[in-house]
C-alpha cells in the first residue's frame, strides 16, 4: 500500500490513502529531486514508514501497526552533516546541530520517521524528514509532511510496516 503526497501550489499538498484525502503541508520551498540539508524542501521519492514517536504526556499511543515509542525529554535527531550520527536519533544534551523531539508546541506530539536518507545516511542529503502534526494554517515545513493531528491519527490506524509514502509531482 502507498500513501500518495501531491503538492499543490507552494507549501500545501494533498495526501491520498485508501480512498481518503487529507490536506497537508510540505516543505516551505515545495518538493525537490535533489534534497539538500537546509533547503526547506520535501524530498521527491518513495520512502518507508520506519516508526512512530509520540508524547505520552499529551496524546494516547497511536492505534497503529507501526512500532511506537514514547518521546522523552532527552530525545533528539542529529542534523549536522559532519557528525557521525547525522540523520539518526540521539540523546540530549548533544554537542552539535540537532532537532529536539520534545517540543513546547504540538508539532511533534506524534511523528512518523520516514526512511529518507537513512540506509546509510549521506551527509548533506537531508535529515529529520518526518510526518508530523501541522502548524495552524498548514504553514510550510522544513521538508516534512504535516497533517492535522486528527488526520494523522486517522491515517496511522490504516498503515503497516509495509506501507510506503510516495512524495511526487
Protein Blocks (a to p, Z undefined) as FASTA:
>chain_A
ZZdddddehjbccddeehiacdddddfklpafbdcehklpacedddddfbdcddfklbcc
dddfbdcddddfkbccdfbfkbmkgoiacddddfbdcddfbdfblmlmpccddfehkacc
dehiaghiacddddehiiacfhiacddfklmmmmmmmgcfkbccdddZZ
